[in-house]
Amino acid sequence: MTSTEPEELEFGGGIGAFSIMIGLPVMLFMLLLMCKQKDPSFVNLPPPLPSLASLWETRVFGVCLLWFFLQALFHLLPIGKVVEGTPLYSGRRLKYRLNGFYAFILTSVVIGTSLYWGIELYYVYDHFLQFAVAATVFSVALSIYLYVRSLKASNNELSPGKSGNIIYDFFIGRELNPRIGHFDLKYFCELRPGLIGWVVINLIMLLAEMKVQGRDTPSLAMILVNSFQLLYVVDALWHEEALLTTMDIMHDGFGFMLAFGDLVWVPFVYSLLPVCV
């Protein structure tokens, strides 16, 4: 697939990729701003826009970095079995350590300990929009890093979906399995920071509901949302090996599409139900 054959590119080629990269963050923030409305309906579109200065807080960005590197630390722990992935287009079979479920258990211990020691997780609810902005900035920075490092990658390390179009390749990703040593960036981002973060955000929203509404117990709606989405995440982590057979791992490069999807779209859009409950 080359840049001389734009009709074969997905998502409408470079123009479509650029539109998606602008449109998805805009859609995300519109949804989050609508959830802050007392009557979040189409009649009240567009919602009031906050000042640009209020969208950024360095401390929030620091918490996002801490979360990312905490999950990276759990991923690097020598626990869980090591398996070979399916053969790639180059014929290579990469090795992966399966410890996502253990990472979830360790994260649960950290969150439980935080609650026991009285750490105020309500901070996330109170700065939710700033967390979405910080995660977006981080995903863009990661995408830039991924694109720059892919320029030095050998041909057998590149995705079969690369095109030669700079905008499209930045979006879809050029390098198939970018690694720092044995640390596979794409594989790590697929299940860890965003998916586990989604569950943590749901729990924080449950606690926030009780605090804001003066409840002794969470509402039935909040219990059901947390339970069903928790089941989905736990199932994905328990069957982590199945991820190695997906298109994301075998075909797609690691660029803005997966970076934003894994680190921003999953935790901040999938958690909209408890946010708006």
Secondary structure, 3 states (H helix, E strand, C coil): CCCCCHHHCHHHHHHHHHHHHHHHHHHHHHHHHHHCCCCCCHHHCCCCCCCHHHHCCHHHHHHHHHHHHHHHHHHHCCCCCEEECCCCCCCCCCEEECCHHHHHHHHHHHHHHHHHCCCCCHHHHHCHHHHHHHHHHHHHHHHHHHHHHHCCCCHHHECCCCCCCHHHHHHHCCECCCEECCEEHHHHHHHHHHHHHHHHHHHHHHHHHHHHCCCCCCCHHHHHHHHHHHHHHHHHHHCHHHHHHCHHHHCCCCCHHHHHHHHHHHHHHCCHHHHHC
